[in-house]
Amino acid sequence: MENTAIVDLYDGLKRWYAIYIIAINEIKQKYRRTALGPLWNSINMIVMVLGLSLLFGTIFKQNVKTYVSYLAVGILFWTYITSVVTDSCRCWTDSSEIIKQIKVPLSFFTYKLMIKNLILLIHNTLIVMLVLTLLGEAHFKTNAQGVMQFIIAIIGLFSISILIAMLTTRYRDVLPIVENGLQLIFYLTPIIWKVQQVGEGTVLNKIIRWNPFFYEMTALRGILDGSLLERDQMIVFSLGVLVLISFSFMEFNKHFKKLAYWL
């Protein structure tokens, strides 16, 4: 069968067990010879959440105990998004020697980073749930739409990952652009502040409505705190992900045979 993007995606998916094992080993290698292992990642997140809750809860005149739950869930999923996006910038270039020497699907490395970050997300989620329960601010709930939103959001992130990996392979300047862009997007997305705090008709309110990360964050949060996209927002979000999937696949297929030469 001719080498195409769809064959690459399928061949990569067939190696799901190897992807899982390698993802686990990478996590272990990263925290090798540390006393707490991946717990350090969770501890850093919890310390940041508690510090920011005290700071911004006071500035925004919020009940700090209630605000910590909102902020913790937001930071949890924002950390996941940024990890996937930044890892995507390096996933093919860092594996260039393997790709050049061994016949392995490019999508293999994208699947691997998705699984690795999903494992870390699950680990961090359990820690966040435990801490919020101990603080007496555990307000966890979900439903069918929350699960659906979450799945669509993960598919959207996978498509973004493919696009970013291609762009970074071709243009190495993409990495600093992405890293700086994420810092700006963090402040323009309702993570440390709430949509209700922004007045209707303001410039920031309009930015929120056109900010795809607002929909992505809300979609991911729904699996944990029950945040749901409104009906029209859900339609726009689903169509946007569908367009993103189609575009990323077409671009992957278009440049597939060139990618090895760009590494």
N, C-alpha and C positions, 0 to 999 in steps of 0.2 A: 504493500500500500504506500502511496506517495506520502512523503513527510509533509504534513500540514499541521496547523495549530490544533485542530480538533484531535488529530492522532496523538500529538504531544500531550494534550490535556488528559486524554483517555489513558495513555501509557503511564503518565504520572500518577493518576488516580488508582491504577491497578497496583501500584507499589505502596498502598496505604499502610501496610504493616511496617515496612522499612521506614516510611516517613515518620510514623509514630515512635519507633524505637530510636531513630536518630534525633528526633525532637526532644525526647526524654534525656538522651545522653548529652545533648547540648546544654540543657538546663543544669544537669549534674556537673558538667565540666565548668560551666560559668561560676558555680558556687563551690567548686572543689576546695577542700581544706578550710572551709568556713564552718564555724560552730552551728550557725542557724540556717545555713543554706538559703533557699528561696524566701525564708521568713524575713530576711533583711529587706527584701523588696517590699513586703507587706508592712514591716515596721516603719520604713521610710514614708510610705504612703499614709499610715495612720498618724504619724507625728506631724506631717504636713497638714493633714485634714484638721487635726485638733488645733494646730497653730492658726491656720487660716479661718477656722470657725470662730475662734476667739477674736481675731482681728476684724474680719468682715462682718461677723455677726453683730459686733459693736458698732461698726461704721454704718451698716445698713439697718441698725436698730431692730435686729431680729432676736428671737428667743434662741440663745446659743445652743441649748440642748436639742431643740427642734431643728435648728439650722444645720447642726453637725450631721444629721442623717441625710439631708438633701445634698450637702457638699460631698459627703463620703461616697455616695453613689455616683455623683458627677465626676469626681476625681478618679474613681475606679474605672469607669468606662472611657474617660478621656485618656488615661494612661494606656489602656488597651488600644485605642485608636492610634495614638502617636507611636506606640511600639510597632504596630503593624506597618504604618506608613514609613517610618524611618528604617525599619528592617528591610522594607521593599527596595529602598534606595541602594542597598548593599547586597541583596540576596544573590543576584546573578554575578555581579562583579567580584564579590568575595569568593565565589565558587568557580571563577574563570578557569583555573588550572584543571579542575575536575572536568568541567564541561568540554575543554579542549582535548582532553586525553581519553575520556570515557564517554561512550554513547549513553547519555542519560537525559531524560526529558527535562527541558527548562522548567516546566511547570512543577516538577518534583520539588524544586527549591522554594517555590511559592507556596505549595501545599505545606511544606515543612514549616515555614515561618508562621503560617496561619494556625497550624496545629500547636506549635510551641507557644504562641501567644494566647491561644485559647486555653491551654493547660494552665498557664500563669494567671489568666483571668479567673478561672474557676478557683484556683488556690487563693488568690487575693480576695475573691468574693466571700469565701468561707471565713477568712480572717475578719473582713469588714463586718459580716453578719454577726460574728461572735462578739466583736468589740461593741457594736451598736446594741446588742442584746444586753451586755454587761452594763452599758450606760442607761439602759431602760428606754432607748429610742429606736427600737427595732420595729419598723412599720413596713413589713414586706408583704407584697401581694402581687399577683399576676393573673392573667386570664388568657383565653385563646388568642385574642388580638395581640396581647403582649408577646406571646411566643412567636406569632407570625411576624410581627415587627422585627423581632430579634433575628430571626432566620433571614429575612430580606436584607437586614442591615449587614449581616455577615457576608452574604453573597455580594452585596455592593462593595464591601471592603476588599473582597477577593479580586473583583474587577479592577478596583483602584490599584491594588497591589501589582497586578499584571502590567497596567499602564505605566506606573511609576518605575517598575523594574526595567521596562523597555526604554523609557526616557533617560534614566540614569545610565543605562548601558551605552546609549548613543551620546548623551551630553552629560559629562561629569559635574557640570555646574548645577545640576538639578538638586543635588543633596543639600548644599547650603541654602538654596532658595526654599526648599521644602521645610527645613528646620526653622528658618526665620519666619516663614509663612505660618507655621503651626503656632508659634508664639503669639502672633497677632490674632489668629483665629480663636485661640483660647480665650482672649478677653472679649471677643465679639460674639461668643457663644454662651448661652445661659448655663454656666457651670458654677461660678462663684456667686452669681446673681440670678434672679428669677425674672421670667418674662413679665410677670405681673408688676414688677417694679418699673417697667418702661411704659411711659405714657403712649396712648394710641396716637398715631399720626406723626410721631417723632422720627427723625432720621434713623436712629438706632432700631426702632421698631420695624422699619422697612428693611433694614439690613438683616435683621433676624429672619424675616419672612423669605428672604432670598438667599439665606445662608444654608447650604446643604448640610453643614455639620450640625445645625439645629435639629434638623429632621433625623439625622443619623444618631445623635445623642439621645433624643427622645425615644427613638425606636429601640435603642439598646437598653435604656433605663426601664422600659416597660416590663422587661423580664423579671425585674427585682422590686421596683416600687410602684408598679401599676400605671406609670405614665403612659398615656395613650395619645396617638395622633388623632386629630379630628378626621371625620370622614373624607373631606376634600384634601386634607394634608396627606392622608394615607394613600389616596389615589395618585396624587402628585409624586409622593415618595416612591411608590411602586413603579410608576411609569418612568421615573428618573433612573431607578436602578436597572430597569429593563433596557433603557437607552444606553446606559453605561456598559452593561453586559455586551450588548450588540456592538458598540463602538470598540471596546477593548478587544473583543474577539476578532473583529475585522482588522484592526491594527496589528494584532498579534499574527494573524494569518498573512497579512500583507508584508510584514518585515521579518517573518519567521526565519527565512533562509539567510538573512543578513546578520542576525543577532550574534552568531558565533564569531563573525569577523569584527564585530564592534567591541568584543571583550578584550 
